[in-house]
Amino acid sequence: MFTFETADQKEVRRFRIAQFNGRTATVRSNGSTVTGMVRSILENKARHPSVWVVTLIPSPPKAETLHPAPRLRAFAEDRY
């Protein structure tokens, strides 16, 4: 799990929408990028201004798919 704090209300809103809709969200922090499902969003009321703690479950990286070779000679017999 990946946990971080943010004070940006627009970012928190984006994460809540992603959590509600069951979509993945992407976080860029300190030069690294994490993509995953939002598990929880908690407001830390002890701090002022408000800070939210967001927890993500990282998604496994997508494997590259190998595409079949293009069929260049599909209609070669039609030429003769």
Secondary structure, 3 states (H helix, E strand, C coil): CEEEEECCHHHHHHHHHHHHHCCEEEEEECCEEEEEEEEEEEEECCCCCCEEEEEEEECCCCCCCCCCCCCCCCCHHHHC
